[in-house]
């Protein structure tokens, strides 16, 4: 069972054109794996609109693989993290051979605070105790989306983009992210994405998955995919169709 995938989704593949090879991990979101790994999902209303059902996520075998990964994460975090380290090392080697820059996204369909996950790393007879994955791969760029506006103490090689929700109950979290000047990703109901949102310039968030390349004080506009296209929770921002004159 592999934890990371490469070139299995259309968005990360786009990074190849910019010279990056992305390793991404998809887990079973929210409470599907037995414990909640998306603590802000209920408030954000993104449970039904989750990318878990987008692309290859519609297939049962893909969902089962994600569930098995999540169960391993809950059952044996040390084994999980050591396997993750092995796979990251392999991706680094592959990227070097291809003349690409390796980058890693751990929360493909989860919102785990990886900066707080410590484990005992074992490699070729050597052991490092109580370390994070970011300390082991200190020269590697990691990035993620998050619904939490409170993750302030981050490793220098871990970049986060706050994920906006249009649900009224989530406004207090949006306001915190805006006040902090965080980069914000916002999902719109279709491709009629506005040029400005929240008084910030909107960039094309679907152009690639390389969020860490975008300025902090911008909006990454995404259009709904999978079940999100039929979202009624309030998570998605409804756009007004552009009529031909």
C-alpha positions in Angstrom: 0.0 0.0 0.0 1.5 3.3 -1.1 0.8 6.5 0.7 1.8 9.0 -1.9 0.7 9.3 -5.5 2.3 11.0 -8.5 0.6 12.2 -11.7 -2.7 10.6 -10.7 -4.8 13.8 -10.8 -5.0 16.5 -13.5 -4.2 19.4 -11.3 -0.8 18.2 -9.9 0.2 17.1 -13.4 0.0 20.7 -14.5 3.0 21.4 -12.1 5.2 19.4 -14.5 5.0 22.3 -17.0 6.4 24.6 -14.3 9.2 22.2 -13.4 7.8 20.5 -10.3 7.0 16.9 -9.5 4.3 16.7 -6.8 3.7 13.8 -4.4 0.3 14.0 -2.9 -1.5 11.9 -0.2 -5.2 11.2 -0.2 -6.8 9.9 3.0 -10.4 9.2 3.9 -11.7 12.6 5.1 -13.6 13.7 8.1 -14.7 10.7 10.2 -14.7 8.1 7.4 -11.6 6.5 8.8 -13.0 6.3 12.3 -11.6 9.5 13.7 -12.0 13.1 12.6 -9.1 14.3 10.5 -10.8 17.4 9.2 -11.7 19.3 12.5 -13.3 22.3 10.7 -15.2 20.4 8.1 -18.6 20.5 9.9 -18.4 24.3 10.5 -17.2 24.9 6.9 -19.9 22.6 5.4 -17.4 21.0 3.1 -18.2 17.4 4.0 -20.5 16.7 1.0 -18.5 18.9 -1.3 -15.2 17.3 -0.5 -12.8 16.5 -3.4 -12.9 12.9 -2.1 -15.5 12.2 -4.8 -13.7 14.1 -7.6 -11.7 12.5 -10.4 -10.5 9.0 -9.6 -12.2 9.3 -6.2 -15.4 8.1 -7.6 -14.1 4.6 -7.8 -14.5 2.1 -4.9 -11.0 0.7 -5.2 -9.5 4.2 -4.9 -11.7 5.0 -1.9 -10.8 1.7 -0.2 -7.1 2.5 -0.6 -7.6 5.9 1.0 -9.5 4.3 3.9 -6.7 1.7 4.4 -4.1 4.5 4.6 -6.2 6.4 7.1 -6.6 3.3 9.3 -2.8 2.8 9.3 -2.4 6.4 10.3 -4.7 5.9 13.3 -3.4 2.5 14.2 0.4 3.0 14.0 1.6 6.5 13.4 5.2 5.5 13.7 5.0 2.9 10.9 2.9 5.3 8.8 5.4 8.2 9.1 8.4 6.0 8.4 6.8 4.6 5.2 5.9 8.2 4.3 9.6 9.2 4.7 10.7 6.2 2.4 8.3 7.3 -0.3 9.3 10.9 -0.1 12.9 9.9 -0.5 11.9 7.9 -3.6 10.1 10.9 -5.1 13.1 13.1 -4.5 15.3 10.6 -6.5 12.7 10.4 -9.3 12.5 14.2 -9.5 16.3 14.6 -9.7 16.5 12.1 -12.5 13.8 14.0 -14.5 15.4 17.4 -13.8 12.4 18.4 -11.7 11.9 20.0 -8.3 10.1 17.7 -5.8 7.2 19.1 -3.7 4.9 17.3 -1.3 1.3 17.8 -0.4 0.2 15.7 2.6 -3.4 16.8 3.0 -5.0 16.0 -0.4 -8.3 15.2 1.3 -7.6 15.8 5.0 -6.7 18.6 7.3 -4.1 17.1 9.7 -1.7 19.4 11.5 1.4 17.6 10.4 3.6 20.2 12.1 2.5 18.6 15.4 3.0 15.0 14.3 6.2 13.7 15.9 7.6 10.2 15.5 10.8 8.1 15.8 12.5 8.0 12.4 14.5 4.8 11.6 16.8 4.7 8.6 19.7 2.3 7.8 20.2 1.5 11.5 20.0 5.1 12.6 17.2 6.5 14.6 16.0 10.1 15.2 13.5 10.4 18.0 10.6 12.8 18.3 11.1 14.5 14.9 8.6 15.9 12.3 8.6 15.0 8.7 9.7 18.6 8.0 12.8 18.3 10.0 13.9 15.1 8.2 13.3 16.8 4.8 14.3 20.3 5.7 15.3 21.3 2.1 12.0 20.0 0.6 9.0 22.2 0.0 5.7 21.0 1.6 2.4 22.7 1.1 -1.3 22.2 1.9 -4.8 23.8 2.1 -6.3 24.2 5.5 -9.6 25.3 7.1 -7.9 26.3 10.2 -6.8 30.0 10.5 -4.8 29.2 13.7 -1.8 27.3 12.4 0.7 30.0 12.9 3.9 28.2 14.1 4.9 26.5 10.9 8.2 25.0 9.7 9.9 27.3 7.1 9.4 24.6 4.4 5.6 24.1 5.0 3.3 26.6 3.2 -0.4 26.7 3.9 -3.3 28.3 2.0 -6.5 29.0 4.0 -9.6 27.4 2.5 -12.6 29.8 2.5 -16.2 28.7 3.2 -19.2 30.8 2.2 -21.3 29.2 5.0 -22.4 31.9 7.5 -21.2 29.9 10.5 -17.7 29.9 9.1 -17.4 33.7 8.8 -15.5 34.1 12.1 -12.7 31.9 10.7 -12.7 33.6 7.4 -12.3 37.0 9.2 -9.3 35.7 11.1 -7.6 34.5 8.0 -8.3 37.8 6.2 -7.0 39.8 9.1 -3.8 37.8 9.2 -3.3 38.3 5.4 -3.3 34.6 4.6 -3.5 33.4 1.1 -7.0 32.2 0.6 -8.5 29.6 -1.7 -12.2 30.1 -2.6 -14.4 27.6 -4.5 -17.0 29.1 -6.9 -20.0 27.3 -8.4 -18.7 27.5 -12.0 -16.0 29.0 -14.1 -17.4 32.5 -14.0 -14.9 33.5 -11.3 -14.7 37.2 -10.5 -11.5 39.2 -10.9 -11.7 40.4 -7.3 -13.1 38.8 -4.2 -12.9 40.0 -0.5 -11.2 43.1 -2.0 -8.3 41.0 -3.2 -7.2 40.0 -6.7 -8.3 36.6 -7.7 -5.8 34.3 -9.4 -6.6 31.1 -11.3 -6.2 28.4 -8.6 -6.9 25.7 -11.2 -3.9 26.6 -13.3 -1.7 24.4 -11.1 -1.7 23.0 -7.6 1.5 24.9 -6.7 -0.2 27.3 -4.2 3.1 28.2 -2.5 4.1 30.2 -5.6 1.2 32.6 -5.3 1.5 35.8 -3.2 0.1 35.7 0.3 -2.5 38.5 0.0 -4.4 37.0 -3.0 -7.4 34.7 -3.6 -6.9 31.5 -5.5 -10.2 31.0 -7.4 -11.3 27.4 -7.9 -14.4 26.1 -9.5 -16.5 23.3 -8.0 -15.7 19.7 -8.9 -17.3 16.3 -8.1 -20.2 16.5 -5.7 -19.3 20.1 -5.0 -21.1 21.1 -8.2 -24.4 20.3 -6.5 -23.5 21.7 -3.1 -26.4 23.1 -1.0 -24.5 23.4 2.3 -23.4 27.0 1.6 -19.7 26.1 1.3 -19.5 27.0 -2.4 -19.8 30.6 -3.6 -22.6 30.9 -6.1 -21.5 32.9 -9.2 -23.8 34.9 -11.5 -23.8 33.5 -15.1 -22.3 35.9 -17.6 -25.0 36.6 -20.3 -24.1 37.3 -23.9 -25.2 40.8 -25.1 
